[in-house]
Amino acid sequence: MTDTAVVSARIDPDLKRSAEQIFREMGLSAAQAIRLFYREVDLQRGLPFGAKTPNETTRQALREAKARYDLKSFNNADELFEDLGI
């Protein structure tokens, strides 16, 4: 690998220590684990653990929620459940 790019991130020190201990137990350096993560993101075309790039329907719903478009409000959980029919 002749061409490289640098990745820099701020991370909680305790999380870093904990994760790097797990990497060591797996025989990986932090750099190898990061490369593995990036490779999986590329192969999966999204995060390799259930969070994917949203489709257009989801993106539209997120835009509407952010704009509070046609958003219902409830005074309590019972009203919400009643509206949901549960």
Protein Blocks (a to p, Z undefined) as FASTA:
>chain_A
ZZccdddddddfklmmmmmmmmmmnopafklmmmmmmmmmmmnopafehpacddfklmmm
mmmmmnopaiacdfbfklmmmmnoZZ
